[in-house]
Amino acid sequence: MRDQPNVGSDSIATAMQEMILEDIRDGRVPETVNAFEQLHDFVDANDYVQQALEALGLTALPDDAARDNAAIALVDTWLAAGSHIRPVGPSGTTPDAAPRDT
């Protein structure tokens, strides 16, 4: 078995958040989702965990349930806080990017 990178739950959660944001942009998941369990109404939320692990190079066993559950808890907190909801600009549209300092 090859060596696995030492990746913490925060890195896994960040990867999962990016995937969730992509699914929100693509219309698979609504912005109104406010809990990890609620994601299951629209997608197989466990796939976010698996895909994040793969993206971070964590493909060999053994699984680390405590680490993965901690990542899910971080994502759940992020969703509950509404951090995934993009702010609406004055024109009623969501900005694509934050303004740059010039």
N, C-alpha and C positions, 0 to 999 in steps of 0.2 A: 504494500500500500504506500503510495507516495505521500510526502508531507503535505499537510494542509496549512493554508495561511492562518494566522492568528487573527480572527475577525470577531469583533464584539457585537453585541446586540444593537448598539447604536448605529453601526455601519449597515447592518442588515435592515434596520428600520428605515434608514435614509434611502436605501435602494428600493424598499417597498413603497415608500412615499412617492418616489419618482414614478413608479409603475402605476400607482393609484392616480396620480395627477395626469398621467398619459391617458388612462382610461376615462377620466373625467373629461379631458379635452376631446377624446374620441366619441363621447356620448354613451359609453358602456356603463358608466357609474355616474349618478347624479351628484352634484355638489352638496345636496342636502344630507348625504350619508354622514352620520355623526358617531359611528361605532364600528369597530372591526367586524363584529358579528353581523351588522347590517349589510356589509359588503356581499355576504352570501346571498342576498336577495337578487343580486345582479350578476355576480361572477363567483367562481370558486375561489374564495379569498385565500385558501391555503396555498393556491398556486403562487400568490405573491411571495410567500415564504420560500417556496422551492425555487422560484425563478431568481430571487435575490441571492440565495445561497449559491446557485449556479453562476450568476453574474460575478460573484465575489470569489469564485474559484473553490468553493466548498462542495465538492462533488463526491468525496469518498466517505464511507461510514467510519465511525459511528455518528449517529445523529446526536445533537445536543439539545434536548427538549427544553432545558432550563434557559439556555441562550435564546432559542427560537421563541419561547413564550415571553421572554423579556422584550424581544423585538416587537412582538404583537402588542404587548402592553404599551410600549412607546407609541406605536402607530395608533392604538385606540385613544390614547391621551391626545395625540395630535389631531385626530378626527373630532373628538369631543370639544376641543378648543376652537374648532373652526379654522384652523391654520391652513387648511387646504382650499378654502374659499378665496377666490381672487377678488380684490376690491373692485368695485364698480366706479369708473371715472365719471366726471361731470356730464359727459355726453350719453351716459347710460350704457356704455360698452366697457368691457373688461380690457385693461391694457395688456398688450402682449409682452412688454418688458418694462422694467423700471427705467426711468430716465437716467442717462449717464451724466456724470459731472464733466463739464468742459473746461 
